[in-house]
């Protein structure tokens, strides 16, 4: 069995995560105008695509309540972690004794695979331009939620629990928020472990989840604008979807690493 990190090592890792959080305060120019293309698209996009966008509300709501079709097999990930670390993993609690670094390595391998999948999916649905864009929207949402769930399991958290699904939606929100939104989300998640023990506090995390979906939808903005062009949308679809999953995966891995490190430090104290 590999030795769990020292307190000093964990504190260094935590400092790196805090630096990453501080770096998120920089907002790229395009993020500021990300909503503008959708104001244009609202006027020229067929109603069936508008309906698909509207369905995101129901999809996210259903995911928070039950997980639905997005819940994945833990056993498959347990096997992957076990193969990578050499430690027996039969349940989530077994992951708590595994050092952070090998979990990071498993996560990095998973993210690489999901980025390739997202790129392939974006290219496939981008070839038809505006009309196949309607297929791309729920598909990229599915990849996003499943990727975040897999990251949660790798770090020892259970997406079958409603509180964890709320945390995953907050990660989704964080990855597409502006500077003010990112800071507010980080503040709200800072005490998440303790909050999730209280049903009242957990339910308060549901507030504004509709805004999460609107923000997520609008973040497509300029990224999806060029995907509406037939054939050329193949290239733009692959690039934009890969970029979205890359950013989302980075957010999920950083925030889940932070939770695991803080819990481990609390256990040491």
C-alpha positions as a Markdown table, in Angstrom:
| # | Residue | x | y | z |
|---|---|---|---|---|
| 1 | Unk | 0.0 | 0.0 | 0.0 |
| 2 | Unk | 1.3 | 3.4 | -0.9 |
| 3 | Unk | 2.0 | 5.8 | 1.9 |
| 4 | Unk | -0.5 | 8.7 | 2.2 |
| 5 | Unk | 1.0 | 12.1 | 1.8 |
| 6 | Unk | 2.4 | 14.1 | 4.7 |
| 7 | Unk | 0.6 | 17.2 | 6.0 |
| 8 | Unk | 3.2 | 19.4 | 4.4 |
| 9 | Unk | 2.7 | 17.8 | 1.0 |
| 10 | Unk | -1.1 | 18.2 | 1.2 |
| 11 | Unk | -0.7 | 21.9 | 2.2 |
| 12 | Unk | 1.5 | 22.4 | -0.9 |
| 13 | Unk | -1.1 | 20.8 | -3.1 |
| 14 | Unk | -3.8 | 23.0 | -1.5 |
| 15 | Unk | -1.8 | 26.1 | -2.2 |
| 16 | Unk | -1.5 | 25.1 | -5.9 |
| 17 | Unk | -5.3 | 24.7 | -6.1 |
| 18 | Unk | -5.8 | 28.1 | -4.5 |
| 19 | Unk | -3.5 | 29.6 | -7.0 |
| 20 | Unk | -5.6 | 28.1 | -9.8 |
| 21 | Unk | -8.7 | 29.6 | -8.2 |
| 22 | Unk | -7.1 | 33.0 | -8.2 |
| 23 | Unk | -6.2 | 32.6 | -11.8 |
| 24 | Unk | -9.8 | 32.1 | -12.6 |
| 25 | Unk | -10.4 | 35.8 | -11.9 |
| 26 | Unk | -9.1 | 36.7 | -15.3 |
| 27 | Unk | -12.0 | 36.9 | -17.8 |
| 28 | Unk | -11.2 | 36.6 | -21.5 |
| 29 | Unk | -12.8 | 39.2 | -23.7 |
| 30 | Unk | -14.9 | 36.7 | -25.5 |
| 31 | Unk | -16.3 | 35.4 | -22.2 |
| 32 | Unk | -17.7 | 38.9 | -21.6 |
| 33 | Unk | -19.6 | 39.0 | -24.9 |
| 34 | Unk | -20.5 | 35.3 | -24.9 |
| 35 | Unk | -24.2 | 36.0 | -24.7 |
| 36 | Unk | -24.2 | 38.3 | -27.8 |
| 37 | Unk | -24.2 | 35.6 | -30.4 |
| 38 | Unk | -27.1 | 33.9 | -28.7 |
| 39 | Unk | -29.1 | 37.2 | -29.0 |
| 40 | Unk | -28.5 | 36.9 | -32.8 |
| 41 | Unk | -29.2 | 33.2 | -32.8 |
| 42 | Unk | -32.5 | 33.7 | -31.0 |
| 43 | Unk | -33.7 | 35.6 | -34.0 |
| 44 | Unk | -32.5 | 33.2 | -36.8 |
| 45 | Unk | -32.6 | 29.8 | -35.1 |
| 46 | Unk | -35.5 | 27.5 | -36.0 |
| 47 | Unk | -38.0 | 26.7 | -33.2 |
| 48 | Unk | -36.9 | 23.1 | -32.9 |
| 49 | Unk | -33.4 | 24.2 | -31.8 |
| 50 | Unk | -35.0 | 26.6 | -29.3 |
| 51 | Unk | -37.0 | 23.7 | -27.9 |
| 52 | Unk | -33.8 | 21.6 | -27.5 |
| 53 | Unk | -32.2 | 24.5 | -25.6 |
| 54 | Unk | -35.2 | 24.8 | -23.4 |
| 55 | Unk | -35.1 | 21.1 | -22.6 |
| 56 | Unk | -31.8 | 21.6 | -20.8 |
| 57 | Unk | -33.8 | 22.9 | -17.9 |
| 58 | Unk | -35.7 | 19.7 | -17.6 |
| 59 | Unk | -32.5 | 17.6 | -18.1 |
| 60 | Unk | -30.6 | 19.4 | -15.3 |
| 61 | Unk | -33.7 | 19.3 | -13.0 |
| 62 | Unk | -34.1 | 15.6 | -13.6 |
| 63 | Unk | -30.4 | 15.0 | -13.0 |
| 64 | Unk | -30.4 | 16.8 | -9.7 |
| 65 | Unk | -33.5 | 14.9 | -8.5 |
| 66 | Unk | -32.6 | 11.3 | -9.6 |
| 67 | Unk | -29.5 | 11.2 | -11.8 |
| 68 | Unk | -31.6 | 9.4 | -14.4 |
| 69 | Unk | -29.7 | 8.2 | -17.4 |
| 70 | Unk | -26.6 | 10.1 | -16.5 |
| 71 | Unk | -25.6 | 7.9 | -13.5 |
| 72 | Unk | -22.7 | 5.6 | -14.3 |
| 73 | Unk | -21.2 | 2.3 | -13.1 |
| 74 | Unk | -18.8 | 2.7 | -10.1 |
| 75 | Unk | -17.4 | -0.8 | -10.5 |
| 76 | Unk | -15.8 | 0.1 | -13.9 |
| 77 | Unk | -14.0 | 3.0 | -12.3 |
| 78 | Unk | -13.0 | 1.0 | -9.3 |
| 79 | Unk | -11.4 | -1.5 | -11.6 |
| 80 | Unk | -9.5 | 1.3 | -13.4 |
| 81 | Unk | -8.3 | 2.8 | -10.1 |
| 82 | Unk | -7.2 | -0.6 | -8.9 |
| 83 | Unk | -5.3 | -1.4 | -12.1 |
| 84 | Unk | -3.5 | 1.9 | -11.9 |
| 85 | Unk | -2.7 | 2.0 | -8.2 |
| 86 | Unk | -2.4 | -1.8 | -7.4 |
| 87 | Unk | -4.7 | -1.3 | -4.4 |
| 88 | Unk | -7.9 | -3.2 | -3.8 |
| 89 | Unk | -10.9 | -1.0 | -4.5 |
| 90 | Unk | -14.3 | -2.4 | -3.9 |
| 91 | Unk | -16.1 | 0.6 | -2.5 |
| 92 | Unk | -15.7 | 4.4 | -2.3 |
| 93 | Unk | -14.3 | 4.3 | 1.2 |
| 94 | Unk | -11.3 | 2.3 | -0.1 |
| 95 | Unk | -10.2 | 5.3 | -2.2 |
| 96 | Unk | -9.7 | 7.4 | 0.9 |
| 97 | Unk | -6.5 | 5.5 | 1.7 |
| 98 | Unk | -5.0 | 6.1 | -1.7 |
| 99 | Unk | -2.6 | 9.1 | -2.2 |
| 100 | Unk | -3.8 | 12.1 | -4.2 |
| 101 | Unk | -1.1 | 11.8 | -7.0 |
| 102 | Unk | -2.2 | 8.4 | -8.4 |
| 103 | Unk | -5.8 | 9.6 | -8.3 |
| 104 | Unk | -4.7 | 12.7 | -10.3 |
| 105 | Unk | -3.1 | 10.4 | -12.9 |
| 106 | Unk | -6.2 | 8.3 | -13.3 |
| 107 | Unk | -8.2 | 11.5 | -13.7 |
| 108 | Unk | -5.8 | 12.9 | -16.3 |
| 109 | Unk | -6.1 | 9.7 | -18.3 |
| 110 | Unk | -9.9 | 9.8 | -18.1 |
| 111 | Unk | -10.0 | 13.5 | -19.2 |
| 112 | Unk | -7.9 | 12.7 | -22.2 |
| 113 | Unk | -10.3 | 10.1 | -23.3 |
| 114 | Unk | -13.4 | 12.3 | -22.7 |
| 115 | Unk | -11.8 | 15.2 | -24.7 |
| 116 | Unk | -11.3 | 12.9 | -27.7 |
| 117 | Unk | -14.9 | 11.6 | -27.3 |
| 118 | Unk | -16.2 | 15.2 | -27.2 |
| 119 | Unk | -14.2 | 16.2 | -30.2 |
| 120 | Unk | -15.5 | 13.2 | -32.2 |
| 121 | Unk | -19.1 | 13.9 | -31.1 |
| 122 | Unk | -18.8 | 17.6 | -32.0 |
| 123 | Unk | -17.4 | 16.8 | -35.4 |
| 124 | Unk | -20.1 | 14.3 | -36.1 |
| 125 | Unk | -23.0 | 16.6 | -35.2 |
| 126 | Unk | -21.3 | 19.6 | -36.7 |
| 127 | Unk | -21.2 | 18.4 | -40.2 |
| 128 | Unk | -24.8 | 19.2 | -40.8 |
| 129 | Unk | -24.6 | 22.7 | -39.5 |
| 130 | Unk | -27.6 | 24.4 | -37.9 |
| 131 | Unk | -29.8 | 21.3 | -38.0 |
| 132 | Unk | -27.4 | 18.8 | -36.4 |
| 133 | Unk | -26.6 | 21.4 | -33.8 |
| 134 | Unk | -29.8 | 20.4 | -32.1 |
| 135 | Unk | -28.3 | 16.9 | -31.6 |
| 136 | Unk | -25.0 | 18.4 | -30.3 |
| 137 | Unk | -26.6 | 20.3 | -27.4 |
| 138 | Unk | -28.0 | 17.4 | -25.3 |
| 139 | Unk | -25.0 | 15.2 | -26.3 |
| 140 | Unk | -22.3 | 17.6 | -24.9 |
| 141 | Unk | -24.4 | 18.0 | -21.8 |
| 142 | Unk | -24.4 | 14.2 | -21.3 |
| 143 | Unk | -20.7 | 14.0 | -21.8 |
| 144 | Unk | -20.2 | 16.9 | -19.3 |
| 145 | Unk | -22.3 | 15.4 | -16.5 |
| 146 | Unk | -20.8 | 11.9 | -17.0 |
| 147 | Unk | -17.3 | 13.2 | -17.0 |
| 148 | Unk | -17.9 | 15.1 | -13.7 |
| 149 | Unk | -19.5 | 12.1 | -12.1 |
| 150 | Unk | -16.5 | 10.0 | -13.1 |
| 151 | Unk | -14.1 | 12.5 | -11.5 |
| 152 | Unk | -16.2 | 12.6 | -8.4 |
| 153 | Unk | -15.9 | 8.8 | -8.0 |
| 154 | Unk | -12.2 | 8.8 | -8.7 |
| 155 | Unk | -11.7 | 11.1 | -5.7 |
| 156 | Unk | -14.1 | 9.0 | -3.5 |
| 157 | Unk | -17.4 | 10.8 | -3.8 |
| 158 | Unk | -20.8 | 9.3 | -4.6 |
| 159 | Unk | -22.8 | 10.9 | -7.4 |
| 160 | Unk | -25.7 | 8.7 | -6.4 |
| 161 | Unk | -26.1 | 11.1 | -3.5 |
| 162 | Unk | -28.2 | 14.2 | -4.3 |
| 163 | Unk | -25.8 | 16.5 | -2.5 |
| 164 | Unk | -23.0 | 15.4 | -4.9 |
| 165 | Unk | -25.2 | 15.9 | -7.9 |
| 166 | Unk | -25.8 | 19.5 | -6.7 |
| 167 | Unk | -22.0 | 19.9 | -6.4 |
| 168 | Unk | -21.6 | 18.6 | -9.9 |
| 169 | Unk | -24.1 | 21.1 | -11.2 |
| 170 | Unk | -22.1 | 23.8 | -9.4 |
| 171 | Unk | -19.0 | 22.7 | -11.2 |
| 172 | Unk | -20.9 | 23.0 | -14.4 |
| 173 | Unk | -21.9 | 26.5 | -13.4 |
| 174 | Unk | -18.4 | 27.5 | -12.4 |
| 175 | Unk | -16.9 | 26.4 | -15.7 |
| 176 | Unk | -19.1 | 28.8 | -17.6 |
| 177 | Unk | -19.5 | 31.7 | -15.2 |
| 178 | Unk | -17.9 | 35.2 | -15.3 |
| 179 | Unk | -15.5 | 36.5 | -12.7 |
| 180 | Unk | -18.2 | 37.6 | -10.3 |
| 181 | Unk | -20.0 | 34.3 | -10.7 |
| 182 | Unk | -16.9 | 32.2 | -10.2 |
| 183 | Unk | -16.0 | 34.0 | -6.9 |
| 184 | Unk | -19.6 | 33.6 | -5.6 |
| 185 | Unk | -19.6 | 29.9 | -6.4 |
| 186 | Unk | -16.2 | 29.3 | -4.8 |
| 187 | Unk | -17.4 | 31.1 | -1.6 |
| 188 | Unk | -20.5 | 28.9 | -1.6 |
| 189 | Unk | -18.5 | 25.7 | -2.1 |
| 190 | Unk | -15.9 | 26.5 | 0.5 |
| 191 | Unk | -17.9 | 24.9 | 3.3 |
| 192 | Unk | -19.7 | 22.4 | 1.1 |
| 193 | Unk | -18.9 | 19.2 | 3.0 |
| 194 | Unk | -20.3 | 20.6 | 6.2 |
| 195 | Unk | -23.3 | 22.1 | 4.5 |
| 196 | Unk | -24.2 | 18.9 | 2.7 |
| 197 | Unk | -24.8 | 17.2 | 6.1 |
| 198 | Unk | -27.8 | 19.4 | 6.6 |
| 199 | Unk | -30.8 | 18.8 | 4.4 |
| 200 | Unk | -31.8 | 22.5 | 4.7 |
| 201 | Unk | -28.4 | 23.7 | 3.6 |
| 202 | Unk | -28.3 | 21.1 | 0.9 |
| 203 | Unk | -31.6 | 22.2 | -0.5 |
| 204 | Unk | -30.4 | 25.8 | -0.5 |
| 205 | Unk | -27.8 | 24.8 | -3.0 |
| 206 | Unk | -30.6 | 24.2 | -5.5 |
| 207 | Unk | -31.4 | 27.9 | -5.6 |
| 208 | Unk | -30.6 | 29.4 | -8.9 |
| 209 | Unk | -30.1 | 26.2 | -10.7 |
| 210 | Unk | -32.2 | 27.5 | -13.6 |
| 211 | Unk | -29.7 | 30.3 | -13.9 |
| 212 | Unk | -27.0 | 27.6 | -14.1 |
| 213 | Unk | -28.6 | 26.2 | -17.2 |
| 214 | Unk | -29.2 | 29.6 | -18.8 |
| 215 | Unk | -25.5 | 30.5 | -18.2 |
| 216 | Unk | -24.4 | 27.1 | -19.5 |
| 217 | Unk | -26.6 | 27.6 | -22.6 |
| 218 | Unk | -25.3 | 31.1 | -23.3 |
| 219 | Unk | -21.7 | 30.0 | -22.8 |
| 220 | Unk | -22.1 | 28.1 | -26.1 |
| 221 | Unk | -22.4 | 31.5 | -27.7 |
| 222 | Unk | -19.6 | 32.3 | -30.1 |
| 223 | Unk | -18.2 | 28.7 | -29.7 |
| 224 | Unk | -21.3 | 27.3 | -31.4 |
| 225 | Unk | -21.9 | 30.2 | -33.8 |
| 226 | Unk | -19.6 | 28.9 | -36.6 |
| 227 | Unk | -20.9 | 25.3 | -36.0 |
| 228 | Unk | -24.1 | 26.4 | -37.7 |
| 229 | Unk | -22.3 | 26.4 | -41.1 |
| 230 | Unk | -22.7 | 23.0 | -42.8 |
| 231 | Unk | -19.5 | 20.9 | -43.3 |
| 232 | Unk | -17.3 | 23.7 | -41.8 |
| 233 | Unk | -19.2 | 23.0 | -38.6 |
| 234 | Unk | -17.3 | 19.7 | -38.4 |
| 235 | Unk | -14.1 | 21.5 | -37.5 |
| 236 | Unk | -15.7 | 24.1 | -35.2 |
| 237 | Unk | -17.8 | 21.5 | -33.5 |
| 238 | Unk | -14.8 | 19.3 | -32.7 |
| 239 | Unk | -12.7 | 22.2 | -31.4 |
| 240 | Unk | -15.5 | 23.8 | -29.3 |
| 241 | Unk | -16.6 | 20.6 | -27.7 |
| 242 | Unk | -13.0 | 19.5 | -26.9 |
| 243 | Unk | -12.4 | 23.0 | -25.4 |
| 244 | Unk | -15.6 | 22.8 | -23.3 |
| 245 | Unk | -14.8 | 19.4 | -21.8 |
| 246 | Unk | -11.2 | 20.4 | -21.2 |
| 247 | Unk | -12.3 | 23.5 | -19.1 |
| 248 | Unk | -15.1 | 21.6 | -17.4 |
| 249 | Unk | -12.8 | 18.7 | -16.5 |
| 250 | Unk | -10.2 | 21.0 | -15.1 |
| 251 | Unk | -12.8 | 22.6 | -12.9 |
| 252 | Unk | -14.1 | 19.3 | -11.7 |
| 253 | Unk | -10.7 | 17.8 | -10.9 |
| 254 | Unk | -9.5 | 20.9 | -9.1 |
| 255 | Unk | -12.6 | 21.3 | -6.9 |
| 256 | Unk | -12.8 | 17.6 | -6.1 |
| 257 | Unk | -9.0 | 17.4 | -5.3 |
| 258 | Unk | -9.5 | 20.4 | -3.0 |
| 259 | Unk | -12.3 | 18.6 | -1.1 |
| 260 | Unk | -10.3 | 15.4 | -0.8 |
| 261 | Unk | -7.2 | 17.3 | 0.4 |
| 262 | Unk | -9.1 | 19.3 | 3.0 |
| 263 | Unk | -10.8 | 16.2 | 4.3 |
| 264 | Unk | -7.5 | 14.4 | 4.6 |
| 265 | Unk | -6.0 | 17.4 | 6.5 |
| 266 | Unk | -8.9 | 17.4 | 8.9 |
| 267 | Unk | -8.4 | 13.7 | 9.6 |
| 268 | Unk | -4.8 | 14.4 | 10.4 |
| 269 | Unk | -5.7 | 17.2 | 12.8 |
